[in-house]
Amino acid sequence: MDLYLQGGEETLPPKAVIFASDADAWFALDYRLDEQSPRVLHWSEYEEEPIELSGSFREFLEKLSKL
């Protein structure tokens, strides 16, 4: 997933939606593989590639509830 920072603005690849951020880190729903159940990704400006946190948003929420 390419994320470009241009003038302080994030430009996302198609079918990716940021739902949370913290300065230099982002959480996004990635609809590129499945438009009905997007993967949840995390990446920061220090990472070359995003990290897949879960295969779906539902799975992501279930993991959060176990913390």
CORRA-V835889 format. One record per pair of residues at least 4 apart in sequence whose ideal C-beta (glycine too) atoms are under 6 Angstrom apart, sorted by the first residue. I is the first residue (numbers start at 1). J is the second residue. Records with the same first field share a line. If there is no record, write none. Layout:
I=J ; J
//
This chain:
1=13 ; 50
2=13
4=11
12=16
15=31 ; 32
16=28 ; 30
17=29
18=26 ; 28
19=27 ; 29
20=27
21=26
24=44 ; 45
25=44
26=43
27=42
28=41
29=38
30=38 ; 39 ; 41
31=35 ; 38
37=56
39=52 ; 55
40=53 ; 54 ; 57 ; 60
41=50 ; 52
42=51 ; 53
43=47 ; 50
53=60
54=59 ; 60
55=59
//
